[in-house]
Amino acid sequence: MTSAPPNPSFSASSANADSWVSTEVRVRYAETDQMGMVYYANYLVWFEVGRAEFCRQRGFSYRDFEQANDAYLAVAEAECRYHVPARYDDVLLIRTRVEQFRKRTVRFGYEVVRKEPYAVLATGTTLHVVLDSRGRPKSFPIAYRAYFQ
């Protein structure tokens, strides 16, 4: 199955590595532990939510990227620093940006921010390697490089 190429109206200049894409989530009760704080692994799930929204706001869907290019962004490294706990019903912004782009890798940066009262709850990064469906490294498809650079 092939898909349409990425949004042609998007330019590399609008993919500024310093620009954040924000996604709003509300903490569900199921995401908390016995102490009423968000369980630590949920932050990594929110990082993934942020990456998917980053792609959408840049003009393409991650699913189409995979299918059209036999290219997958495998997580090679993940880091999260917890500053202040999130709690049930908090409204959070998951802020995502590209911190580093190379021929075969991309590093995303994240901030998890509580809206009210404002606080940076966690910061982190994930490093992704582009792989084909056989698990072999490959270069980023040329048509998509501007979205990450």
N, CA, C and O atoms as CSV, one atom per row, in Angstrom:
chain,resi,resn,atom,element,x,y,z
A,1,MET,N,N,0.843,-1.179,0.000
A,1,MET,CA,C,0.000,0.000,0.000
A,1,MET,C,C,0.883,1.236,0.000
A,1,MET,O,O,1.836,1.316,0.775
A,2,THR,N,N,0.584,2.178,-0.842
A,2,THR,CA,C,1.332,3.426,-0.858
A,2,THR,C,C,0.425,4.537,-0.371
A,2,THR,O,O,-0.801,4.430,-0.398
A,3,SER,N,N,1.048,5.577,0.064
A,3,SER,CA,C,0.276,6.726,0.527
A,3,SER,C,C,0.756,7.963,-0.183
A,3,SER,O,O,1.797,7.963,-0.840
A,4,ALA,N,N,-0.011,9.009,-0.042
A,4,ALA,CA,C,0.378,10.279,-0.634
A,4,ALA,C,C,1.644,10.771,0.044
A,4,ALA,O,O,1.857,10.494,1.224
A,5,PRO,N,N,2.488,11.494,-0.678
A,5,PRO,CA,C,3.690,12.055,-0.045
A,5,PRO,C,C,3.298,13.056,1.018
A,5,PRO,O,O,2.152,13.503,1.072
A,6,PRO,N,N,4.248,13.405,1.860
A,6,PRO,CA,C,3.956,14.381,2.912
A,6,PRO,C,C,3.403,15.679,2.343
A,6,PRO,O,O,3.575,15.987,1.164
A,7,ASN,N,N,2.743,16.422,3.201
A,7,ASN,CA,C,2.133,17.698,2.865
A,7,ASN,C,C,3.151,18.601,2.168
A,7,ASN,O,O,4.123,19.009,2.802
A,8,PRO,N,N,2.966,18.925,0.900
A,8,PRO,CA,C,3.949,19.734,0.176
A,8,PRO,C,C,4.000,21.176,0.654
A,8,PRO,O,O,4.969,21.875,0.360
A,9,SER,N,N,2.993,21.647,1.379
A,9,SER,CA,C,2.993,23.030,1.842
A,9,SER,C,C,3.900,23.218,3.053
A,9,SER,O,O,4.157,24.349,3.466
A,10,PHE,N,N,4.381,22.133,3.616
A,10,PHE,CA,C,5.259,22.212,4.780
A,10,PHE,C,C,6.682,22.400,4.303
A,10,PHE,O,O,7.136,21.668,3.424
A,11,SER,N,N,7.393,23.359,4.858
A,11,SER,CA,C,8.765,23.595,4.433
A,11,SER,C,C,9.736,23.293,5.560
A,11,SER,O,O,9.364,23.288,6.734
A,12,ALA,N,N,10.973,23.044,5.195
A,12,ALA,CA,C,11.993,22.740,6.199
A,12,ALA,C,C,12.151,23.882,7.190
A,12,ALA,O,O,12.469,23.648,8.356
A,13,SER,N,N,11.932,25.115,6.745
A,13,SER,CA,C,12.104,26.243,7.664
A,13,SER,C,C,11.055,26.246,8.760
A,13,SER,O,O,11.302,26.774,9.844
A,14,SER,N,N,9.869,25.656,8.497
A,14,SER,CA,C,8.854,25.624,9.542
A,14,SER,C,C,9.050,24.441,10.479
A,14,SER,O,O,8.315,24.297,11.457
A,15,ALA,N,N,10.029,23.598,10.192
A,15,ALA,CA,C,10.334,22.451,11.055
A,15,ALA,C,C,11.498,22.792,11.972
A,15,ALA,O,O,12.351,21.948,12.245
A,16,ASN,N,N,11.530,24.011,12.437
A,16,ASN,CA,C,12.591,24.479,13.314
A,16,ASN,C,C,12.767,23.524,14.492
A,16,ASN,O,O,11.808,23.213,15.197
A,17,ALA,N,N,14.002,23.062,14.699
A,17,ALA,CA,C,14.275,22.099,15.769
A,17,ALA,C,C,13.956,22.665,17.148
A,17,ALA,O,O,13.815,21.905,18.106
A,18,ASP,N,N,13.842,23.984,17.266
A,18,ASP,CA,C,13.528,24.581,18.555
A,18,ASP,C,C,12.030,24.728,18.787
A,18,ASP,O,O,11.615,25.131,19.874
A,19,SER,N,N,11.217,24.412,17.799
A,19,SER,CA,C,9.777,24.587,17.969
A,19,SER,C,C,9.162,23.341,18.594
A,19,SER,O,O,9.412,22.212,18.172
A,20,TRP,N,N,8.351,23.590,19.612
A,20,TRP,CA,C,7.681,22.518,20.331
A,20,TRP,C,C,6.311,22.264,19.729
A,20,TRP,O,O,5.645,23.192,19.270
A,21,VAL,N,N,5.892,21.009,19.732
A,21,VAL,CA,C,4.525,20.622,19.417
A,21,VAL,C,C,3.909,20.185,20.733
A,21,VAL,O,O,4.489,19.366,21.446
A,22,SER,N,N,2.734,20.721,21.066
A,22,SER,CA,C,2.084,20.413,22.342
A,22,SER,C,C,0.844,19.556,22.145
A,22,SER,O,O,0.068,19.758,21.211
A,23,THR,N,N,0.679,18.607,23.036
A,23,THR,CA,C,-0.477,17.716,23.054
A,23,THR,C,C,-1.036,17.717,24.468
A,23,THR,O,O,-0.295,17.527,25.432
A,24,GLU,N,N,-2.331,17.930,24.593
A,24,GLU,CA,C,-2.943,17.973,25.919
A,24,GLU,C,C,-3.509,16.609,26.294
A,24,GLU,O,O,-4.176,15.960,25.488
A,25,VAL,N,N,-3.238,16.182,27.520
A,25,VAL,CA,C,-3.812,14.947,28.066
A,25,VAL,C,C,-4.291,15.231,29.485
A,25,VAL,O,O,-3.784,16.129,30.158
A,26,ARG,N,N,-5.271,14.453,29.925
A,26,ARG,CA,C,-5.748,14.532,31.302
A,26,ARG,C,C,-5.401,13.218,31.971
A,26,ARG,O,O,-5.662,12.151,31.415
A,27,VAL,N,N,-4.818,13.283,33.156
A,27,VAL,CA,C,-4.399,12.076,33.871
A,27,VAL,C,C,-5.626,11.273,34.281
A,27,VAL,O,O,-6.529,11.787,34.942
A,28,ARG,N,N,-5.645,10.015,33.882
A,28,ARG,CA,C,-6.727,9.100,34.260
A,28,ARG,C,C,-6.364,8.399,35.561
A,28,ARG,O,O,-5.188,8.236,35.887
A,29,TYR,N,N,-7.378,7.992,36.290
A,29,TYR,CA,C,-7.165,7.310,37.565
A,29,TYR,C,C,-6.299,6.065,37.379
A,29,TYR,O,O,-5.448,5.767,38.217
A,30,ALA,N,N,-6.516,5.338,36.281
A,30,ALA,CA,C,-5.771,4.108,36.011
A,30,ALA,C,C,-4.271,4.360,35.820
A,30,ALA,O,O,-3.478,3.421,35.879
A,31,GLU,N,N,-3.882,5.599,35.596
A,31,GLU,CA,C,-2.472,5.925,35.386
A,31,GLU,C,C,-1.734,6.232,36.684
A,31,GLU,O,O,-0.534,6.506,36.673
A,32,THR,N,N,-2.458,6.183,37.804
A,32,THR,CA,C,-1.841,6.511,39.089
A,32,THR,C,C,-1.534,5.249,39.894
A,32,THR,O,O,-2.087,4.181,39.635
A,33,ASP,N,N,-0.641,5.395,40.875
A,33,ASP,CA,C,-0.285,4.276,41.751
A,33,ASP,C,C,-1.018,4.425,43.087
A,33,ASP,O,O,-1.879,5.293,43.233
A,34,GLN,N,N,-0.677,3.581,44.053
A,34,GLN,CA,C,-1.349,3.617,45.353
A,34,GLN,C,C,-1.148,4.932,46.092
A,34,GLN,O,O,-1.957,5.294,46.946
A,35,MET,N,N,-0.082,5.643,45.771
A,35,MET,CA,C,0.176,6.921,46.433
A,35,MET,C,C,-0.548,8.079,45.735
A,35,MET,O,O,-0.440,9.229,46.161
A,36,GLY,N,N,-1.286,7.769,44.662
A,36,GLY,CA,C,-2.025,8.805,43.955
A,36,GLY,C,C,-1.204,9.566,42.942
A,36,GLY,O,O,-1.681,10.547,42.371
A,37,MET,N,N,0.023,9.133,42.706
A,37,MET,CA,C,0.891,9.772,41.725
A,37,MET,C,C,0.906,8.949,40.438
A,37,MET,O,O,0.683,7.739,40.464
A,38,VAL,N,N,1.169,9.610,39.322
A,38,VAL,CA,C,1.245,8.901,38.056
A,38,VAL,C,C,2.406,7.913,38.110
A,38,VAL,O,O,3.523,8.256,38.495
A,39,TYR,N,N,2.111,6.682,37.715
A,39,TYR,CA,C,3.114,5.620,37.653
A,39,TYR,C,C,4.182,6.022,36.640
A,39,TYR,O,O,3.861,6.525,35.563
A,40,TYR,N,N,5.431,5.805,36.978
A,40,TYR,CA,C,6.562,6.349,36.207
A,40,TYR,C,C,6.561,5.962,34.731
A,40,TYR,O,O,6.935,6.782,33.893
A,41,ALA,N,N,6.151,4.738,34.384
A,41,ALA,CA,C,6.208,4.281,32.988
A,41,ALA,C,C,5.225,5.023,32.091
A,41,ALA,O,O,5.401,5.041,30.873
A,42,ASN,N,N,4.193,5.636,32.669
A,42,ASN,CA,C,3.228,6.367,31.857
A,42,ASN,C,C,3.853,7.572,31.162
A,42,ASN,O,O,3.356,8.003,30.121
A,43,TYR,N,N,4.912,8.114,31.705
A,43,TYR,CA,C,5.573,9.244,31.053
A,43,TYR,C,C,6.127,8.817,29.696
A,43,TYR,O,O,6.082,9.589,28.739
A,44,LEU,N,N,6.651,7.589,29.605
A,44,LEU,CA,C,7.160,7.094,28.320
A,44,LEU,C,C,6.016,6.901,27.327
A,44,LEU,O,O,6.190,7.131,26.130
A,45,VAL,N,N,4.854,6.481,27.811
A,45,VAL,CA,C,3.671,6.367,26.952
A,45,VAL,C,C,3.303,7.759,26.435
A,45,VAL,O,O,2.998,7.921,25.254
A,46,TRP,N,N,3.330,8.752,27.306
A,46,TRP,CA,C,3.013,10.119,26.879
A,46,TRP,C,C,4.036,10.642,25.886
A,46,TRP,O,O,3.685,11.419,24.999
A,47,PHE,N,N,5.299,10.232,26.016
A,47,PHE,CA,C,6.301,10.616,25.014
A,47,PHE,C,C,5.869,10.105,23.635
A,47,PHE,O,O,5.992,10.817,22.638
A,48,GLU,N,N,5.369,8.883,23.586
A,48,GLU,CA,C,4.923,8.317,22.321
A,48,GLU,C,C,3.717,9.076,21.777
A,48,GLU,O,O,3.628,9.307,20.571
A,49,VAL,N,N,2.801,9.460,22.637
A,49,VAL,CA,C,1.662,10.282,22.227
A,49,VAL,C,C,2.190,11.584,21.609
A,49,VAL,O,O,1.698,12.030,20.572
A,50,GLY,N,N,3.179,12.178,22.246
A,50,GLY,CA,C,3.766,13.412,21.737
A,50,GLY,C,C,4.420,13.232,20.373
A,50,GLY,O,O,4.293,14.096,19.506
A,51,ARG,N,N,5.120,12.114,20.176
A,51,ARG,CA,C,5.769,11.858,18.873
A,51,ARG,C,C,4.739,11.717,17.765
A,51,ARG,O,O,4.908,12.273,16.680
A,52,ALA,N,N,3.669,10.973,18.034
A,52,ALA,CA,C,2.633,10.787,17.012
A,52,ALA,C,C,1.999,12.127,16.641
A,52,ALA,O,O,1.755,12.398,15.465
A,53,GLU,N,N,1.734,12.963,17.646
A,53,GLU,CA,C,1.146,14.274,17.376
A,53,GLU,C,C,2.144,15.191,16.676
A,53,GLU,O,O,1.754,16.000,15.834
A,54,PHE,N,N,3.415,15.073,17.013
A,54,PHE,CA,C,4.458,15.833,16.320
A,54,PHE,C,C,4.368,15.553,14.819
A,54,PHE,O,O,4.368,16.478,14.006
A,55,CYS,N,N,4.290,14.275,14.461
A,55,CYS,CA,C,4.191,13.903,13.046
A,55,CYS,C,C,2.938,14.489,12.410
A,55,CYS,O,O,3.007,15.070,11.327
A,56,ARG,N,N,1.795,14.344,13.073
A,56,ARG,CA,C,0.538,14.878,12.529
A,56,ARG,C,C,0.626,16.377,12.301
A,56,ARG,O,O,0.204,16.875,11.257
A,57,GLN,N,N,1.172,17.096,13.271
A,57,GLN,CA,C,1.244,18.554,13.132
A,57,GLN,C,C,2.270,18.978,12.092
A,57,GLN,O,O,2.244,20.115,11.621
A,58,ARG,N,N,3.169,18.076,11.735
A,58,ARG,CA,C,4.137,18.364,10.682
A,58,ARG,C,C,3.589,17.993,9.308
A,58,ARG,O,O,4.233,18.260,8.293
A,59,GLY,N,N,2.395,17.375,9.266
A,59,GLY,CA,C,1.747,17.122,7.984
A,59,GLY,C,C,1.760,15.694,7.498
A,59,GLY,O,O,1.456,15.454,6.329
A,60,PHE,N,N,2.098,14.733,8.339
A,60,PHE,CA,C,2.067,13.340,7.898
A,60,PHE,C,C,1.709,12.435,9.063
A,60,PHE,O,O,1.856,12.806,10.228
A,61,SER,N,N,1.238,11.244,8.732
A,61,SER,CA,C,0.925,10.280,9.781
A,61,SER,C,C,2.058,9.272,9.877
A,61,SER,O,O,2.615,8.846,8.865
A,62,TYR,N,N,2.385,8.902,11.086
A,62,TYR,CA,C,3.455,7.937,11.305
A,62,TYR,C,C,3.119,6.605,10.636
A,62,TYR,O,O,3.999,5.952,10.075
A,63,ARG,N,N,1.857,6.204,10.693
A,63,ARG,CA,C,1.438,4.950,10.053
A,63,ARG,C,C,1.742,4.986,8.563
A,63,ARG,O,O,2.278,4.019,8.023
A,64,ASP,N,N,1.410,6.085,7.887
A,64,ASP,CA,C,1.687,6.201,6.460
A,64,ASP,C,C,3.185,6.212,6.182
A,64,ASP,O,O,3.641,5.637,5.194
A,65,PHE,N,N,3.951,6.867,7.051
A,65,PHE,CA,C,5.416,6.874,6.937
A,65,PHE,C,C,5.942,5.447,6.917
A,65,PHE,O,O,6.782,5.107,6.083
A,66,GLU,N,N,5.458,4.610,7.827
A,66,GLU,CA,C,5.899,3.215,7.906
A,66,GLU,C,C,5.520,2.441,6.641
A,66,GLU,O,O,6.357,1.784,6.021
A,67,GLN,N,N,4.254,2.533,6.280
A,67,GLN,CA,C,3.747,1.738,5.162
A,67,GLN,C,C,4.349,2.137,3.825
A,67,GLN,O,O,4.688,1.267,3.023
A,68,ALA,N,N,4.487,3.409,3.571
A,68,ALA,CA,C,4.969,3.875,2.275
A,68,ALA,C,C,6.471,3.689,2.093
A,68,ALA,O,O,6.961,3.654,0.964
A,69,ASN,N,N,7.202,3.568,3.195
A,69,ASN,CA,C,8.665,3.579,3.108
A,69,ASN,C,C,9.352,2.346,3.675
A,69,ASN,O,O,10.580,2.266,3.664
A,70,ASP,N,N,8.576,1.380,4.175
A,70,ASP,CA,C,9.163,0.234,4.879
A,70,ASP,C,C,10.208,0.768,5.862
A,70,ASP,O,O,11.344,0.295,5.904
A,71,ALA,N,N,9.797,1.761,6.646
A,71,ALA,CA,C,10.696,2.429,7.592
A,71,ALA,C,C,10.003,2.534,8.942
A,71,ALA,O,O,8.838,2.923,9.032
A,72,TYR,N,N,10.735,2.182,9.985
A,72,TYR,CA,C,10.206,2.166,11.342
A,72,TYR,C,C,11.191,2.871,12.257
A,72,TYR,O,O,12.402,2.693,12.121
A,73,LEU,N,N,10.686,3.667,13.187
A,73,LEU,CA,C,11.541,4.381,14.128
A,73,LEU,C,C,11.625,3.574,15.422
A,73,LEU,O,O,10.785,3.714,16.312
A,74,ALA,N,N,12.635,2.740,15.509
A,74,ALA,CA,C,12.819,1.890,16.692
A,74,ALA,C,C,13.482,2.688,17.810
A,74,ALA,O,O,14.461,3.398,17.580
A,75,VAL,N,N,12.949,2.570,19.008
A,75,VAL,CA,C,13.543,3.258,20.155
A,75,VAL,C,C,14.838,2.538,20.533
A,75,VAL,O,O,14.835,1.346,20.839
A,76,ALA,N,N,15.936,3.280,20.505
A,76,ALA,CA,C,17.232,2.723,20.876
A,76,ALA,C,C,17.640,3.158,22.279
A,76,ALA,O,O,18.461,2.509,22.928
A,77,GLU,N,N,17.063,4.254,22.733
A,77,GLU,CA,C,17.428,4.811,24.036
A,77,GLU,C,C,16.279,5.684,24.526
A,77,GLU,O,O,15.666,6.408,23.742
A,78,ALA,N,N,15.989,5.615,25.826
A,78,ALA,CA,C,14.956,6.467,26.419
A,78,ALA,C,C,15.464,6.964,27.764
A,78,ALA,O,O,16.079,6.223,28.532
A,79,GLU,N,N,15.192,8.231,28.028
A,79,GLU,CA,C,15.623,8.844,29.283
A,79,GLU,C,C,14.491,9.733,29.790
A,79,GLU,O,O,13.872,10.468,29.021
A,80,CYS,N,N,14.231,9.657,31.085
A,80,CYS,CA,C,13.204,10.505,31.678
A,80,CYS,C,C,13.680,10.963,33.050
A,80,CYS,O,O,14.134,10.162,33.866
A,81,ARG,N,N,13.568,12.253,33.285
A,81,ARG,CA,C,13.927,12.845,34.580
A,81,ARG,C,C,12.638,13.375,35.197
A,81,ARG,O,O,11.957,14.219,34.615
A,82,TYR,N,N,12.320,12.872,36.369
A,82,TYR,CA,C,11.082,13.241,37.056
A,82,TYR,C,C,11.367,14.380,38.036
A,82,TYR,O,O,12.274,14.290,38.863
A,83,HIS,N,N,10.580,15.451,37.931
A,83,HIS,CA,C,10.792,16.626,38.778
A,83,HIS,C,C,9.704,16.774,39.841
A,83,HIS,O,O,10.005,16.939,41.023
A,84,VAL,N,N,8.447,16.716,39.419
A,84,VAL,CA,C,7.284,16.895,40.296
A,84,VAL,C,C,6.249,15.861,39.855
A,84,VAL,O,O,6.053,15.683,38.653
A,85,PRO,N,N,5.585,15.178,40.777
A,85,PRO,CA,C,4.625,14.158,40.356
A,85,PRO,C,C,3.341,14.735,39.759
A,85,PRO,O,O,2.843,15.775,40.191
A,86,ALA,N,N,2.826,14.034,38.760
A,86,ALA,CA,C,1.491,14.326,38.238
A,86,ALA,C,C,0.505,13.490,39.041
A,86,ALA,O,O,0.851,12.429,39.561
A,87,ARG,N,N,-0.728,13.980,39.136
A,87,ARG,CA,C,-1.761,13.295,39.913
A,87,ARG,C,C,-3.046,13.185,39.095
A,87,ARG,O,O,-3.212,13.839,38.066
A,88,TYR,N,N,-3.936,12.344,39.582
A,88,TYR,CA,C,-5.213,12.123,38.919
A,88,TYR,C,C,-5.912,13.444,38.590
A,88,TYR,O,O,-5.986,14.349,39.421
A,89,ASP,N,N,-6.419,13.531,37.368
A,89,ASP,CA,C,-7.206,14.640,36.836
A,89,ASP,C,C,-6.384,15.878,36.491
A,89,ASP,O,O,-6.956,16.872,36.042
A,90,ASP,N,N,-5.066,15.858,36.683
A,90,ASP,CA,C,-4.232,16.970,36.210
A,90,ASP,C,C,-4.351,17.072,34.692
A,90,ASP,O,O,-4.433,16.056,34.002
A,91,VAL,N,N,-4.362,18.280,34.184
A,91,VAL,CA,C,-4.308,18.513,32.745
A,91,VAL,C,C,-2.853,18.820,32.406
A,91,VAL,O,O,-2.242,19.738,32.953
A,92,LEU,N,N,-2.323,18.024,31.490
A,92,LEU,CA,C,-0.902,18.116,31.149
A,92,LEU,C,C,-0.717,18.490,29.687
A,92,LEU,O,O,-1.556,18.187,28.837
A,93,LEU,N,N,0.389,19.148,29.417
A,93,LEU,CA,C,0.847,19.362,28.047
A,93,LEU,C,C,2.073,18.497,27.844
A,93,LEU,O,O,3.033,18.567,28.612
A,94,ILE,N,N,2.033,17.685,26.808
A,94,ILE,CA,C,3.194,16.901,26.417
A,94,ILE,C,C,3.842,17.687,25.286
A,94,ILE,O,O,3.284,17.787,24.194
A,95,ARG,N,N,4.996,18.232,25.544
A,95,ARG,CA,C,5.700,19.072,24.565
A,95,ARG,C,C,6.813,18.243,23.919
A,95,ARG,O,O,7.617,17.620,24.612
A,96,THR,N,N,6.848,18.245,22.585
A,96,THR,CA,C,7.771,17.394,21.835
A,96,THR,C,C,8.478,18.216,20.771
A,96,THR,O,O,7.872,19.078,20.135
A,97,ARG,N,N,9.762,17.945,20.581
A,97,ARG,CA,C,10.519,18.571,19.491
A,97,ARG,C,C,11.649,17.645,19.074
A,97,ARG,O,O,11.999,16.709,19.793
A,98,VAL,N,N,12.213,17.915,17.909
A,98,VAL,CA,C,13.399,17.197,17.451
A,98,VAL,C,C,14.610,17.927,18.012
A,98,VAL,O,O,14.772,19.130,17.807
A,99,GLU,N,N,15.452,17.195,18.718
A,99,GLU,CA,C,16.678,17.787,19.256
A,99,GLU,C,C,17.881,17.518,18.371
A,99,GLU,O,O,18.821,18.312,18.326
A,100,GLN,N,N,17.846,16.383,17.660
A,100,GLN,CA,C,18.987,16.029,16.804
A,100,GLN,C,C,18.480,15.149,15.669
A,100,GLN,O,O,17.705,14.219,15.892
A,101,PHE,N,N,18.917,15.444,14.468
A,101,PHE,CA,C,18.553,14.640,13.312
A,101,PHE,C,C,19.820,14.249,12.570
A,101,PHE,O,O,20.673,15.088,12.281
A,102,ARG,N,N,19.927,12.975,12.269
A,102,ARG,CA,C,21.044,12.450,11.484
A,102,ARG,C,C,20.491,11.563,10.386
A,102,ARG,O,O,19.283,11.335,10.312
A,103,LYS,N,N,21.355,11.070,9.547
A,103,LYS,CA,C,20.956,10.263,8.397
A,103,LYS,C,C,20.080,9.066,8.782
A,103,LYS,O,O,19.124,8.742,8.077
A,104,ARG,N,N,20.409,8.412,9.898
A,104,ARG,CA,C,19.687,7.197,10.300
A,104,ARG,C,C,19.063,7.277,11.687
A,104,ARG,O,O,18.476,6.302,12.155
A,105,THR,N,N,19.179,8.416,12.348
A,105,THR,CA,C,18.636,8.536,13.700
A,105,THR,C,C,17.954,9.887,13.896
A,105,THR,O,O,18.226,10.861,13.193
A,106,VAL,N,N,17.068,9.903,14.868
A,106,VAL,CA,C,16.437,11.146,15.297
A,106,VAL,C,C,16.286,11.083,16.817
A,106,VAL,O,O,15.899,10.055,17.372
A,107,ARG,N,N,16.597,12.190,17.474
A,107,ARG,CA,C,16.425,12.291,18.925
A,107,ARG,C,C,15.340,13.324,19.206
A,107,ARG,O,O,15.436,14.483,18.803
A,108,PHE,N,N,14.301,12.868,19.912
A,108,PHE,CA,C,13.220,13.751,20.321
A,108,PHE,C,C,13.454,14.194,21.760
A,108,PHE,O,O,13.970,13.434,22.579
A,109,GLY,N,N,13.072,15.424,22.057
A,109,GLY,CA,C,13.090,15.936,23.416
A,109,GLY,C,C,11.658,16.159,23.873
A,109,GLY,O,O,10.776,16.442,23.062
A,110,TYR,N,N,11.431,16.031,25.177
A,110,TYR,CA,C,10.086,16.128,25.736
A,110,TYR,C,C,10.079,16.947,27.014
A,110,TYR,O,O,11.053,16.977,27.765
A,111,GLU,N,N,8.966,17.603,27.237
A,111,GLU,CA,C,8.626,18.200,28.530
A,111,GLU,C,C,7.194,17.809,28.842
A,111,GLU,O,O,6.312,17.922,27.990
A,112,VAL,N,N,6.967,17.355,30.051
A,112,VAL,CA,C,5.609,17.103,30.528
A,112,VAL,C,C,5.320,18.225,31.516
A,112,VAL,O,O,5.981,18.344,32.547
A,113,VAL,N,N,4.326,19.044,31.189
A,113,VAL,CA,C,4.038,20.265,31.944
A,113,VAL,C,C,2.607,20.207,32.473
A,113,VAL,O,O,1.679,19.903,31.723
A,114,ARG,N,N,2.428,20.496,33.749
A,114,ARG,CA,C,1.075,20.643,34.293
A,114,ARG,C,C,0.625,22.066,33.982
A,114,ARG,O,O,1.376,23.022,34.177
A,115,LYS,N,N,-0.614,22.195,33.495
A,115,LYS,CA,C,-1.136,23.515,33.129
A,115,LYS,C,C,-1.465,24.373,34.339
A,115,LYS,O,O,-1.071,25.538,34.393
A,116,GLU,N,N,-2.185,23.815,35.318
A,116,GLU,CA,C,-2.634,24.594,36.484
A,116,GLU,C,C,-2.438,23.807,37.768
A,116,GLU,O,O,-2.987,22.709,37.850
A,117,PRO,N,N,-1.739,24.243,38.735
A,117,PRO,CA,C,-0.776,25.328,38.624
A,117,PRO,C,C,0.421,24.862,37.798
A,117,PRO,O,O,0.829,23.703,37.857
A,118,TYR,N,N,0.961,25.788,37.040
A,118,TYR,CA,C,2.034,25.477,36.102
A,118,TYR,C,C,3.233,24.850,36.816
A,118,TYR,O,O,3.693,25.341,37.847
A,119,ALA,N,N,3.722,23.755,36.241
A,119,ALA,CA,C,4.957,23.127,36.726
A,119,ALA,C,C,5.483,22.198,35.654
A,119,ALA,O,O,4.707,21.518,34.983
A,120,VAL,N,N,6.803,22.165,35.486
A,120,VAL,CA,C,7.436,21.171,34.628
A,120,VAL,C,C,7.572,19.911,35.470
A,120,VAL,O,O,8.297,19.892,36.465
A,121,LEU,N,N,6.872,18.862,35.063
A,121,LEU,CA,C,6.830,17.629,35.843
A,121,LEU,C,C,7.941,16.656,35.484
A,121,LEU,O,O,8.492,15.982,36.355
A,122,ALA,N,N,8.270,16.585,34.190
A,122,ALA,CA,C,9.297,15.647,33.739
A,122,ALA,C,C,9.890,16.149,32.431
A,122,ALA,O,O,9.241,16.862,31.666
A,123,THR,N,N,11.132,15.763,32.195
A,123,THR,CA,C,11.805,16.057,30.934
A,123,THR,C,C,12.468,14.772,30.470
A,123,THR,O,O,12.794,13.902,31.278
A,124,GLY,N,N,12.665,14.659,29.171
A,124,GLY,CA,C,13.307,13.444,28.689
A,124,GLY,C,C,13.636,13.488,27.218
A,124,GLY,O,O,13.369,14.470,26.525
A,125,THR,N,N,14.229,12.391,26.756
A,125,THR,CA,C,14.584,12.234,25.355
A,125,THR,C,C,14.382,10.777,24.951
A,125,THR,O,O,14.407,9.871,25.784
A,126,THR,N,N,14.183,10.580,23.659
A,126,THR,CA,C,14.239,9.238,23.078
A,126,THR,C,C,15.060,9.315,21.807
A,126,THR,O,O,14.938,10.265,21.033
A,127,LEU,N,N,15.893,8.313,21.596
A,127,LEU,CA,C,16.696,8.203,20.382
A,127,LEU,C,C,16.100,7.078,19.553
A,127,LEU,O,O,15.882,5.976,20.056
A,128,HIS,N,N,15.836,7.356,18.282
A,128,HIS,CA,C,15.219,6.377,17.378
A,128,HIS,C,C,16.145,6.107,16.197
A,128,HIS,O,O,16.761,7.018,15.645
A,129,VAL,N,N,16.225,4.835,15.826
A,129,VAL,CA,C,16.989,4.403,14.662
A,129,VAL,C,C,15.995,3.977,13.596
A,129,VAL,O,O,15.020,3.286,13.894
A,130,VAL,N,N,16.235,4.386,12.352
A,130,VAL,CA,C,15.369,3.984,11.255
A,130,VAL,C,C,15.744,2.563,10.839
A,130,VAL,O,O,16.895,2.285,10.503
A,131,LEU,N,N,14.749,1.666,10.868
A,131,LEU,CA,C,14.944,0.271,10.478
A,131,LEU,C,C,13.947,-0.100,9.396
A,131,LEU,O,O,12.876,0.498,9.295
A,132,ASP,N,N,14.306,-1.101,8.577
A,132,ASP,CA,C,13.342,-1.659,7.642
A,132,ASP,C,C,12.594,-2.795,8.334
A,132,ASP,O,O,12.858,-3.084,9.501
A,133,SER,N,N,11.671,-3.439,7.637
A,133,SER,CA,C,10.847,-4.471,8.251
A,133,SER,C,C,11.634,-5.724,8.636
A,133,SER,O,O,11.120,-6.578,9.359
A,134,ARG,N,N,12.870,-5.841,8.164
A,134,ARG,CA,C,13.721,-6.970,8.567
A,134,ARG,C,C,14.621,-6.606,9.745
A,134,ARG,O,O,15.428,-7.418,10.196
A,135,GLY,N,N,14.471,-5.370,10.238
A,135,GLY,CA,C,15.267,-4.938,11.373
A,135,GLY,C,C,16.640,-4.410,11.014
A,135,GLY,O,O,17.502,-4.284,11.883
A,136,ARG,N,N,16.853,-4.102,9.756
A,136,ARG,CA,C,18.146,-3.572,9.305
A,136,ARG,C,C,18.102,-2.048,9.255
A,136,ARG,O,O,17.108,-1.466,8.822
A,137,PRO,N,N,19.175,-1.407,9.697
A,137,PRO,CA,C,19.218,0.069,9.641
A,137,PRO,C,C,19.125,0.565,8.198
A,137,PRO,O,O,19.623,-0.069,7.268
A,138,LYS,N,N,18.483,1.695,8.046
A,138,LYS,CA,C,18.394,2.338,6.740
A,138,LYS,C,C,18.363,3.846,6.947
A,138,LYS,O,O,18.181,4.321,8.068
A,139,SER,N,N,18.538,4.583,5.883
A,139,SER,CA,C,18.505,6.040,5.952
A,139,SER,C,C,17.067,6.534,5.947
A,139,SER,O,O,16.160,5.862,5.457
A,140,PHE,N,N,16.879,7.738,6.512
A,140,PHE,CA,C,15.568,8.372,6.455
A,140,PHE,C,C,15.169,8.548,4.999
A,140,PHE,O,O,15.997,8.935,4.174
A,141,PRO,N,N,13.912,8.270,4.671
A,141,PRO,CA,C,13.444,8.544,3.309
A,141,PRO,C,C,13.616,10.038,3.000
A,141,PRO,O,O,13.306,10.894,3.828
A,142,ILE,N,N,14.103,10.328,1.820
A,142,ILE,CA,C,14.402,11.709,1.438
A,142,ILE,C,C,13.175,12.612,1.563
A,142,ILE,O,O,13.289,13.747,2.024
A,143,ALA,N,N,12.011,12.120,1.160
A,143,ALA,CA,C,10.795,12.945,1.176
A,143,ALA,C,C,10.406,13.375,2.594
A,143,ALA,O,O,9.635,14.321,2.750
A,144,TYR,N,N,10.914,12.713,3.615
A,144,TYR,CA,C,10.520,13.013,5.002
A,144,TYR,C,C,11.593,13.763,5.795
A,144,TYR,O,O,11.322,14.198,6.914
A,145,ARG,N,N,12.763,13.922,5.264
A,145,ARG,CA,C,13.857,14.518,6.031
A,145,ARG,C,C,13.549,15.931,6.490
A,145,ARG,O,O,13.909,16.307,7.606
A,146,ALA,N,N,12.896,16.715,5.662
A,146,ALA,CA,C,12.601,18.107,6.021
A,146,ALA,C,C,11.689,18.208,7.232
A,146,ALA,O,O,11.703,19.222,7.930
A,147,TYR,N,N,10.900,17.183,7.494
A,147,TYR,CA,C,9.995,17.195,8.636
A,147,TYR,C,C,10.738,17.088,9.977
A,147,TYR,O,O,10.217,17.485,11.019
A,148,PHE,N,N,11.922,16.562,9.932
A,148,PHE,CA,C,12.685,16.310,11.149
A,148,PHE,C,C,13.885,17.244,11.314
A,148,PHE,O,O,14.404,17.398,12.419
A,149,GLN,N,N,14.321,17.862,10.224
A,149,GLN,CA,C,15.517,18.696,10.277
A,149,GLN,C,C,15.206,20.081,10.807
A,149,GLN,O,O,16.105,20.915,10.917
